[in-house]
Amino acid sequence: CFNVGMDLCFKYSICRTMEGFNHSRVSEFVLLGLTDSSELQIFFFVVFSIFYLMTMFGNCLILLTVLSTSNLHLPMYFLLSNLSLIDMCLSSFATPKMIMDFFAQRKTISFEGCISQIFFLHLFTGTEIVLLISMSFDRYIAICKPLHYSTIMSPRVCVGLVITSWTVGFLHTMSQLAFTLYLPFCGPNVIDSFFCDLPLVIQLACIDIYILGIFMISTSGVIALISFLLLLTSYIIVLVTIRDHSSTRSSKALSTCTAHFIVVFMFFGPCIFIYVWPFTNFLVDKILSVFYTIFTPFLNPLIYTLRNQEVKTAVKKKLSNQYFSFGKTTPRYSVQ
């Protein structure tokens, strides 16, 4: 069934189990969603639809602003535009289906769709983790080694950091799916959430994988925790460094680092809580899932536009230019 390799005995036992359950393998999963109340479902439909549209608009606006504004063609804003792209992807892998499911009598997702959600969730979160580390590295070089900034943070290095982010995210999600795809699922098929997440799905497997499952899932939590501690350390070093600089420069650097750390805390906090302690079935897990898949991508453009004067000015200029260009191209009619 499998070639000789790592965990051969485990894979062999799964393969033999799948032979017995292959005829009854589930073809879909049932999602319980956020609530059973029809009134709350209507409320959530309106709220999350607004949040999703504003998330897509805000991140798309930042992305277009950075690309079209010459004075923003700097490493920091290049990484920021990629963060906006990832946030658009992260908010789209499950939110549109969740919004549509509010009016569905039976919320279901196919087995392939469920695996796809797990794939994209870990791809985008893994990529964002590395990208946030890259943004922290960029701020460290800019503040602690300003004379070498242009040499270290060259365009080639920036592109390399983005490519590395996506590569690490892809390898991380494949490592998770390589474990999940070989599990037999013969029922039950009910997931107490609004999307497929790894801790919830592997509990539905027909074999006992509790210990190995905890190890696999907790690995993601430990990686997130270590990354968060590294980022926290780097920001502490930066804050200690800027104390000796001029007040104007220190204020600007402090504002930038504060904005970055807010994003880091909002993103890593829920991930660490959910994946370090899997299989808890706490209601707070569902709430935190909403937070880092919907609220964090929505708040990122607000944080960066409100805390960064260059981005704020460029966004205002772009919006005003679009408004006036629309007014000039709008035909005017007069009554003869």
C-alpha positions in Angstrom: 0.0 0.0 0.0 2.9 2.4 0.8 6.5 2.4 0.0 8.9 1.9 2.9 9.3 5.2 4.6 8.7 7.1 7.8 5.9 5.8 10.1 5.5 2.7 7.9 3.6 0.8 10.6 1.2 3.7 11.2 0.6 4.1 7.5 0.1 0.4 7.0 -2.5 0.2 9.8 -4.4 3.2 8.3 -4.3 1.5 4.9 -5.7 -1.7 6.2 -8.4 0.2 8.1 -9.3 2.1 4.9 -9.7 -1.2 3.0 -12.5 -2.1 5.5 -14.1 1.4 5.5 -13.5 2.4 1.8 -17.1 1.6 0.8 -18.5 3.8 3.5 -16.1 6.8 3.4 -18.0 10.0 3.9 -18.4 12.2 0.8 -19.4 15.4 2.7 -19.2 17.0 6.1 -22.0 18.9 7.9 -21.0 22.3 9.4 -22.9 23.4 12.5 -21.9 27.0 11.9 -21.9 29.7 14.5 -25.5 29.5 15.8 -28.9 27.9 15.4 -30.8 31.0 16.0 -32.5 32.4 12.9 -32.4 36.0 14.3 -28.7 35.7 15.0 -28.0 34.2 11.6 -29.6 37.2 9.9 -27.6 39.5 12.1 -24.3 37.7 11.4 -25.1 37.6 7.7 -25.3 41.4 7.6 -22.3 42.0 9.9 -20.0 39.6 8.3 -21.0 40.6 4.8 -20.1 44.2 5.6 -16.8 43.1 7.2 -15.9 41.0 4.2 -16.6 43.7 1.7 -14.7 46.3 3.7 -11.8 43.8 4.1 -11.5 43.3 0.4 -11.9 47.0 -0.4 -9.4 48.1 2.3 -6.7 45.6 1.4 -7.2 46.0 -2.3 -6.9 49.8 -1.8 -3.6 49.4 0.0 -2.3 47.0 -2.6 -3.2 49.4 -5.5 -2.0 52.4 -3.6 1.5 50.9 -3.0 1.8 49.7 -6.6 0.7 53.1 -8.1 2.6 55.5 -5.8 6.3 55.9 -6.6 7.3 57.2 -3.1 5.9 54.0 -1.6 8.1 51.7 -3.7 10.2 50.8 -0.6 10.8 47.5 1.1 8.5 48.2 4.0 5.5 49.0 1.7 6.4 46.2 -0.7 6.0 43.7 2.2 2.9 45.6 3.4 1.3 45.1 0.0 2.0 41.4 0.1 0.5 41.3 3.6 -2.7 42.9 2.1 -2.7 40.2 -0.6 -2.4 37.4 1.9 -5.2 39.0 4.1 -7.5 39.1 1.1 -6.8 35.4 0.5 -7.2 34.5 4.2 -10.5 36.2 4.5 -11.8 34.5 1.3 -11.1 30.8 1.9 -14.1 30.3 4.2 -15.9 33.6 4.8 -18.0 33.6 1.5 -19.3 30.1 2.2 -20.1 31.0 5.8 -22.1 34.0 4.6 -24.1 31.9 2.2 -24.6 29.1 4.7 -26.5 31.5 7.0 -29.6 30.9 4.7 -29.0 27.2 4.2 -31.2 24.6 5.9 -28.3 22.1 6.0 -24.8 23.4 5.9 -22.6 20.9 4.1 -19.2 20.8 2.4 -17.8 18.1 0.2 -14.8 16.1 1.4 -12.6 17.7 -1.3 -13.9 21.1 -0.3 -13.1 20.4 3.3 -9.5 19.4 2.5 -9.2 22.5 0.3 -10.1 24.7 3.2 -7.5 23.1 5.4 -4.9 23.5 2.6 -5.6 27.2 2.1 -5.9 27.9 5.8 -2.5 26.6 6.6 -1.0 27.9 3.4 -2.1 31.5 4.1 -1.4 31.4 7.8 2.0 29.8 7.3 2.9 32.4 4.7 1.7 35.3 6.9 3.8 34.1 9.8 7.0 34.2 7.7 6.0 37.5 6.1 5.4 39.1 9.5 8.9 38.0 10.5 10.2 39.5 7.3 8.5 42.8 8.1 10.0 42.7 11.6 13.5 42.1 10.1 12.9 45.1 7.8 12.1 47.4 10.7 15.1 46.1 12.7 17.5 46.9 9.8 15.9 50.3 9.2 16.2 51.4 12.8 19.3 49.5 14.1 21.4 49.6 10.9 20.1 52.5 8.9 23.4 53.1 7.0 23.3 49.5 5.6 19.5 49.4 5.0 19.6 50.0 1.2 22.3 47.4 0.8 20.7 44.7 3.0 17.0 45.3 2.0 17.6 45.3 -1.7 14.8 44.6 -4.2 16.2 41.1 -4.7 16.2 40.4 -1.0 12.6 41.6 -0.7 11.4 39.4 -3.5 13.3 36.5 -1.9 11.6 37.1 1.4 8.2 37.0 -0.2 9.0 33.8 -2.2 10.4 32.2 1.0 7.2 33.1 2.8 5.0 31.4 0.2 7.4 28.4 0.0 7.3 27.9 3.8 3.6 28.2 3.8 3.2 25.6 1.1 5.6 23.2 2.8 3.8 23.6 6.1 0.3 22.9 4.7 1.6 19.9 2.7 3.0 18.5 5.9 -0.4 18.8 7.6 -2.3 17.3 4.6 0.1 14.4 4.2 -1.0 13.3 7.6 -4.7 14.0 7.1 -5.3 12.6 3.7 -4.4 9.0 4.7 -7.0 9.0 7.6 -10.2 6.9 7.1 -13.4 8.9 7.5 -16.5 6.7 7.7 -18.7 8.8 10.1 -19.7 10.8 12.0 -19.3 13.7 9.7 -20.5 16.7 11.8 -18.0 19.6 12.4 -18.9 22.1 15.1 -17.6 25.2 13.2 -18.2 27.3 10.2 -15.2 25.9 8.3 -13.0 22.8 8.2 -10.1 23.1 10.6 -7.5 20.4 11.3 -8.2 19.8 15.0 -11.9 19.3 14.3 -11.6 17.2 11.2 -9.1 14.6 12.4 -11.3 13.9 15.4 -13.8 12.3 13.0 -11.3 9.7 11.8 -12.4 6.1 12.3 -9.2 5.2 14.1 -7.7 6.4 17.3 -5.0 9.0 16.5 -5.3 11.1 19.6 -1.6 11.1 20.6 -0.3 11.5 17.1 -3.0 14.0 16.3 -2.0 16.2 19.3 1.6 16.0 18.2 0.9 17.0 14.6 -1.5 19.9 15.5 0.6 21.2 18.4 3.5 21.5 16.1 1.7 24.3 14.4 1.0 25.9 17.7 4.6 25.6 18.8 5.8 27.1 15.5 3.4 30.0 16.0 4.5 30.5 19.6 8.2 30.4 18.8 7.7 32.9 15.9 5.7 35.2 18.2 8.5 35.1 20.8 11.1 35.9 18.1 9.0 38.8 16.9 8.5 40.1 20.4 12.2 40.0 21.1 13.0 41.9 17.8 10.5 44.6 18.7 12.0 45.0 22.2 15.4 45.4 20.7 14.1 48.0 18.3 12.4 49.9 21.0 15.5 49.9 23.2 17.5 51.1 20.2 15.3 54.1 19.3 15.4 55.5 22.8 18.8 57.1 22.0 17.6 58.7 18.7 16.0 62.1 18.2 12.5 62.5 19.5 10.9 62.9 16.0 12.5 59.8 14.6 11.8 57.9 17.8 8.1 58.8 17.6 7.8 57.7 14.0 9.6 54.4 14.6 7.6 53.8 17.8 4.3 54.4 15.8 5.4 52.0 13.1 6.5 49.3 15.5 3.3 49.7 17.5 1.2 49.1 14.4 3.3 46.1 13.5 3.0 44.6 16.9 -0.7 45.0 17.1 -1.0 43.0 13.8 1.3 40.4 15.2 -0.6 40.0 18.5 -4.0 39.8 16.8 -2.8 37.2 14.4 -0.7 35.0 16.6 -2.8 35.1 19.7 -5.8 33.0 18.4 -3.5 30.7 16.5 -1.4 29.9 19.5 -4.5 29.3 21.7 -6.2 27.0 19.2 -3.3 24.9 18.1 -1.2 24.6 21.3 -4.2 23.0 23.1 -6.1 21.1 20.4 -9.2 18.9 21.0 -10.6 21.2 23.7 -14.0 22.0 22.0 -14.2 25.3 23.8 -16.7 27.9 22.5 -13.8 30.4 22.6 -12.1 28.4 19.9 -14.9 29.2 17.5 -14.9 32.8 18.5 -11.1 33.0 18.0 -11.5 31.3 14.6 -13.8 34.1 13.6 -11.3 36.7 14.9 -8.2 35.6 12.9 -10.1 34.7 9.7 -12.4 37.7 9.5 -11.5 40.5 12.0 -7.7 40.5 11.7 -7.7 40.8 7.9 -10.3 43.6 8.3 -8.3 45.5 10.9 -4.9 45.3 9.2 -5.6 48.0 6.6 -7.2 50.2 9.3 -4.1 49.9 11.5 -1.6 50.6 8.8 -3.5 53.5 7.3 -4.2 55.2 10.6 -0.8 54.6 12.1 1.3 55.3 9.0 1.3 58.9 7.7 2.8 58.0 4.3 0.2 55.3 3.5 -2.6 57.5 4.9 -1.6 60.4 2.6 -1.2 58.2 -0.4 -4.6 56.6 0.1 -6.3 60.0 0.5 -4.6 61.2 -2.6 -5.7 58.1 -4.6 -9.3 58.3 -3.4 -9.5 62.1 -4.3 -7.9 61.5 -7.7 -10.4 58.7 -8.4 -13.3 61.0 -7.3 -12.3 63.9 -9.5 -11.5 61.7 -12.5 -15.0 60.1 -12.1 -16.5 63.6 -12.0 -14.7 64.7 -15.1 -15.7 61.6 -17.1 -19.3 61.7 -16.0 -21.5 63.1 -18.8 -23.6 66.1 -18.0 -26.9 66.7 -19.6 -28.7 70.0 -20.0 -32.3 70.7 -20.9 -32.6 72.6 -24.2 
